[in-house]
Amino acid sequence: MSFKTITARELPLTLPEMRAHLKLDDPDQVNPLDALIKARAGAACDFAQHYADRAIGLQMVEAAFPCFPLLALGLPLSPVKVVSSVKYTDDGGTVQTCASGSYDVNDYGRKHSLVPAYGTTWPTARDAWDAVKVRYTCGYEAADLPDAVRSALLLILGHLHRNNQAVSALRLDEVPMGAVDLLDTVKLWSF
């Protein structure tokens, strides 16, 4: 399974919130650093998403699978907000779209998946690396961002803002109960 981003992530932090955390003069006034702050916040989201294996910020993705499984089609990023389409290439090479009522989102647990609706099964798809494609919107919005993730993003943003060079003459130590520890509370662990 692989996936690609269809629409860019929305930052789950507001600019006034980020500026207040960075202790900039007036968090509500336009500042020439705003574009840089947003870029660093994007980098913080990238790190958090990669580390925790969770969608940080609302975004649309498309996941490709070689076939339908026997039961659950595990989606690469959670939390799932809405499934836009489930398409597959049939044995004849024609792209088909599954009816929205033919599958359900299993949102129990941290890793969400699609399952066939009650009384149905998955159709047969052609044998190809991208025979099944699921397009969906996922991620935390500002309103439902877990406090631990919000705090981790702000910690990372503060670090990137204050340590804005590739090297340092100082020895930097990670703060206990810092960003990684906070992200561990939502991280998808696989064994």
C-alpha positions, 0 to 999 in steps of 0.5 A, a space after each residue: 500500500 502506498 499513498 499520495 497527498 491530493 490536497 495540502 494539509 491545513 495547519 491545525 494551529 492558528 497564527 495568533 496561537 503560534 505567535 503567542 507561544 513564540 512570545 512575539 510582541 503582538 500576536 494579533 498584529 501582522 509580522 514579517 516573520 509570519 510566513 517563516 513561522 507558518 513554514 516552521 509550523 508545517 515542518 513541525 507537522 511533517 515531523 509529528 505526522 512522520 513520527 506518530 504515523 497519524 495525519 496532523 492537519 486536515 488533508 486529502 490523500 489517495 491510498 493505492 492497494 494491489 487488491 481488496 483484502 478478505 475483510 478490513 482495508 487498512 488506511 495509511 493515515 488516521 483519523 479518517 474524516 470522510 471517504 470521497 471514493 473507493 475505486 477499483 479496476 475490474 478484471 476487464 480493465 474498467 475502473 469501477 466506483 464502489 457505492 458509498 453504502 457498500 462499505 463502512 469506516 471502522 474508526 475504532 482504535 487508532 488505525 482506521 480501516 474500511 470494511 464491507 457493509 453488512 451483508 456484502 463482500 469486496 468486489 474482485 479487482 484486477 491484479 495490479 499494484 494500484 488496482 484499488 484506490 481510496 480517496 479520503 480526507 483525514 487528519 486533526 483539525 484545530 478544534 479536535 487536535 489532542 492537547 498532547 499533539 498541540 503542545 508537541 507542535 508548539 514545542 517543535 515550533 519553538 525549537 525551530 524558531 530559536 535554533 534556526 541554524 544547522 549547527 550549534 556551538 551549544 549542546 542541546 538536550 531534549 526537554 524531558 516530557 518533550 515533543 517526542 514523549 507527547 507524540 508517543 501518546 498518539 503514535 501508532 506502534 507496530 510490532 
